[in-house]
């Protein structure tokens, strides 16, 4: 089972990187992918599933901010 605290930390970091990953240099996009894979391994979750959770969490956060 994934620890809530670790998952919360992962989502926080990944959302920040994903939002900055739209940079034209593409460096941050690559950094996001590397971080996603690292967190997925630490959490024992498939990277695609983790990316979906990040996207959902990002959308929820964005909805509450607007």
C-alpha positions as CSV (number, residue, x, y, z in Angstrom):
1,X,0.0,0.0,0.0
2,X,1.2,3.5,-0.9
3,X,1.8,5.9,2.0
4,X,-0.4,8.9,1.8
5,X,2.4,11.3,2.8
6,X,4.7,9.9,0.1
7,X,2.0,10.1,-2.5
8,X,1.1,13.6,-1.6
9,X,4.8,14.6,-1.9
10,X,5.1,12.9,-5.3
11,X,1.9,14.6,-6.6
12,X,3.1,18.0,-5.3
13,X,6.5,17.7,-7.0
14,X,5.1,16.3,-10.3
15,X,2.4,18.9,-10.6
16,X,5.0,21.7,-10.3
17,X,7.2,20.1,-12.9
18,X,4.3,19.4,-15.2
19,X,3.1,23.0,-15.1
20,X,6.6,24.2,-15.9
21,X,7.2,21.5,-18.5
22,X,5.5,23.6,-21.2
23,X,8.7,25.5,-21.5
24,X,9.9,25.8,-25.1
25,X,13.4,24.4,-24.1
26,X,11.7,21.0,-23.4
27,X,14.3,20.5,-20.7
28,X,11.6,20.6,-18.0
29,X,9.4,18.2,-20.0
30,X,12.2,15.7,-19.9
31,X,12.7,16.4,-16.2
32,X,9.0,15.7,-15.6
33,X,9.2,12.4,-17.4
34,X,12.3,11.4,-15.4
35,X,10.7,12.4,-12.1
36,X,7.5,10.6,-13.0
37,X,9.4,7.4,-13.7
38,X,11.4,7.7,-10.4
39,X,8.2,8.4,-8.3
40,X,6.4,5.6,-10.1
41,X,9.1,3.2,-9.1
42,X,9.2,4.4,-5.5
43,X,5.5,4.1,-5.2
44,X,5.3,0.8,-7.1
45,X,2.8,2.3,-9.6
46,X,2.9,2.2,-13.4
47,X,4.1,5.6,-14.7
48,X,1.0,5.9,-17.0
49,X,-1.3,5.5,-14.0
50,X,0.7,8.0,-11.9
51,X,0.5,10.5,-14.7
52,X,-3.3,10.1,-14.8
53,X,-3.4,10.8,-11.1
54,X,-1.2,13.9,-11.5
55,X,-3.5,15.1,-14.3
56,X,-6.6,14.6,-12.2
57,X,-5.1,16.2,-9.1
58,X,-3.9,19.1,-11.3
59,X,-7.4,19.6,-12.7
60,X,-9.0,19.5,-9.2
61,X,-6.5,22.0,-7.9
62,X,-7.1,24.3,-10.9
63,X,-10.9,24.1,-10.5
64,X,-10.7,25.2,-6.9
65,X,-8.3,28.1,-7.7
66,X,-10.7,29.5,-10.3
